[in-house]
Amino acid sequence: MHIALIGATGFVGAAVLSTLLQRGHQVTAVVRDAARLPAQPGLTVALADAYDSHAVARAVEGADAVVSAFNPGWNDPALYDNFTRGFDAIVRGVEASSVRRLLVVGGAGSLFVAPGVQLIDTPQFLDHVPPNVVPGARAARDALTALRANTVLDWTYLSPPAMLGQGEPTGAYRLGGDDLLMDGAQPAGIAVADLALAIVDEIEQPRHVRARFTVATR
């Protein structure tokens, strides 16, 4: 497949890029700085600003699917506003292109821990998450709400587990829906390589079109 990847130089995006290329896909990495991505077989770099919907549309046009691992950076002082602005521009850009399939990597904060209670609204979340990250978690939750009203794209929203990046890759994962996955009494985690595996599996064989899902280590 031909996949357009936004955020290819980030923590999640770099793992997704590696997995896509390992599986033989053609990848267009949409970046602002081409120097951050070394040349690799199967990789094309498209220069575009994720905040510019027109540039996004030009960069992703002709792809079979778009994966967005966009994040303005957890230390961005305007994290909520810039996360929302980038997300909105990416969605508008994909809508304006010929692409209909969009997978967005979001956050764990919108996962439910009890009926009607999302993780982000619990005291435990605010106690354990650095204050600079909280605006991004709120923006990611609002992005999911916006996607659920989108009837133009065949979108998928992936919420990582609460403990992203923990543990060694296993080459496997377990699936969940809207509820936070647990490991006994503790929130579950996953290695970023296994999260990337789940993302590429979903692109290759869609099972969560116009839906949110989550994953964790088995």
N, C-alpha and C positions, 0 to 999 in steps of 0.2 A: 504494500500500500504506500501511498504518498501521504505523509503526515506532516502537518505544520505544527511546530512546537514553540509556544511562547513561554519564556522564562527558562530557556535551555541552560543557562549558566548558573541557576540557583541550586539549592540543596536537593530539592525534589526533581527539578527539571533536568539536572545533569544525570541523575540516575535513570530517568525516563529516556533521555537521549541515548544513553549507553545500551539500554535494553532494546529500544527500537532498532538501532543499528545492528546489534547482535542477531536480531531476528530477520535481518535482510530488508527492512523497510527503507524507503527513500524519505529522508527527513529534511524539511526546510525549517531551520532554526531562525525564529524571528527575534532579532536582537538589536540593540542600539550600538554595540561595539563589537565589530567583527573580530578584532584582535583577541578577544577572550575565548574564541573557539578555534582550536587548531584544525587544520584540514583533515578530513577522514573520508574514506570511501562511503558513498551513500549520503553524505551531508552537503547540503547547500545552505548558505547563509543569506538571509534577507534582512537588510537594514530597515528598521521601522521602529517608531516610537509607539509603545503600547497605549499611550494616552491619545493617540491620533487614530480615530476610527477609519479614516480614509486610507492611511498608510497600512493599517492592519488588513483592510479589505484587499489591497493590492498584494500584500505579502502572502496571504493565505489562499488566494484565488487558485483554483485548480486542484487543491488538495482533496483527498478523500475524507479527511477528518482533521480537526484542530484540537490539540491538547493545550490547555492554558494552566501553567504552573506559575502564573504571574503573582508577584508579591513586591511591593515597593521597598520592602526592608523593614524588619521589626523595629529598627531604631529611627525610622522616619518620624519626625515630630508631627507631621500631618498624616499619620498612618491611615486613620479612618477615611479621611477625604480622598487621599490619593489611591487607596485600595478601591474605593467605590468608583472613583473617576476612571481608573484603569479598567476595572471590570466592565463598566458600562461601555467604554470605548471598544473593548474587545468584542463584546456581544454585538454591538452595532456594526462593527467591521465584519464579523463573520456573517451576520445577516445580509450585509450588502454584497458579499462575495457569492460564489457559486457553491459554497460549502454549506451543508446542513447539519453535519455531525460535530458537536462540540462537547468535550469533556473538560470540566472545570475541577481543579484540585482546590478544595476549600479547607475548612477547619473542623475541629472536633467539637467546638463550643456549642454548635446547634444540635448535637446528638442528645437524645432524651435519656435521663437517668431515672425518671419516674413519670407516670402519666401527666402530661402537660408541663413537665419541668425539664428544661434544657440545662445541660452542663454549665453553660456560661452564666446562668442565673443562680448558681449554688454558691454558698460561702466557701466551699472547698476549692472551687475554681479560682476565685479571687484571692484566696490564701496562697495558692501554689503557682499561679501564673504571674510572671513579672508584669508590673503595671504598664510598661511600654507595649506589651503584646495584646493587652485587652482590647484596645480600639480595633486592631486587626481582626480579632475574633468576632467582634460585633459587626464589622463590615462584611466578614465572610458569611455570617448568619443572614444578613440583609441581602447578600448576593443570592443565597439559596432561595429566599422568599421571592426575589425578582425572577429567578429562573422558573420557578413553579408557575408563574403567570405567563411564561413565554410559550407561544403556540407556533412560532416560526421555525425554531431550531429543534433538531433531535438531540436534546442536551442530556448530559449525565453529570451529576455532582458527586464527587468522591470526598467524603470526610475521613481523613486519617484517624487512627485511634488516638487516645489521649497522650500516649507515650511514643511519639514518632521518633525513629532513629535509634531506638534502644535494641540491643541484642545483635547477634550475628545473623546474616541472611540464611534462610532455610530453604529457599526455592519453593515455598508453599505459603498459604495463608488461608484464613477462614473468612467467610462473608457474613456481613450483617446488613441491616437496613437502616432504620432511623434511631435505633437505640445504641447507647454506648456499650461497646464490647468490654467484657471484664476478664480478668485472669484471677479467678478466685475472688477474694474480697477487694482486689486492687484493679484499677483501670488497666486494660491490656495495652500492649505496644506492638511495634513492628519495625523491622529494619527498613531503611529507605529503599534498598534494592528489592525487597519483597513488595513494598508499596508500588514501586515502578512496575513490577511484574503484574500486579493486579490491574494497573492502568492500561498496560499494553494488552492484556487479556481482554479487557472490556472493549477496547478499540477493535480488536480482531474479531471478537464474537460478542456483540452487544447483548447484554442481559438486563440493563438498567436504563433503558431509553425513557427520557422524561421522568427520571426518578433519581433519588439519592441512595447511595450505598456506602458502607464502611467496611473496613477489613482489619484484621489483626493476625498476629502469629498464631498458628495452630497450637 
